[in-house]
């Protein structure tokens, strides 16, 4: 369960509720990936001001639906209510029946740290967009990296079926934050 974070790109003028919907699923699907789980479903609790436009509200749910389909999650519904500002929380659930669930607390002294994915790519593309004046100045691949990032679900499903991993976490707090999360939980 995680908050659906306001996308960083809003700070450079790309105020898309579709992207916010995508990020709401992403934040939760990345936790499934870190556990080595196969995605199953996703639920939400969405709060919106009464004066939010129908188009923005629809865009949010369309972005959420697109991410659910992309990440192999079934949208299992949720709650909607009126509130002073827009906010969302989601819960993704998955299965580890063919593998062992991976946690943050089994790391041992001497274990190697490995990062999966393109570390630093997201923030470097964001900084480029900021410097150039918006996402419209980026290549298609750069825009995709910034607006529709993907969790490492398949890689972690495969690794979860091996004895190679003792612990894992998503990289939403950055590489140093991720290493710290594991070290702290594992008491190493």
Secondary structure, 3 states (H helix, E strand, C coil): CEECCCCHHHHHCCCCHHHHHHHHHHHHHHHHHHCCCEEEEEEEEEEECCCCCHHHHHHHHHHHHHHHHHHCCEEEEEEEEECCCCEEEEEEEEECCCCCCCCCCCCCCCCCCCCCCCCCHHHHHHHHHHHHCCHHHCCHHHHHHHHCCCCCHHHHHHHHCCCCCCCCCCCCCHHHHHHHHHHHHHCC
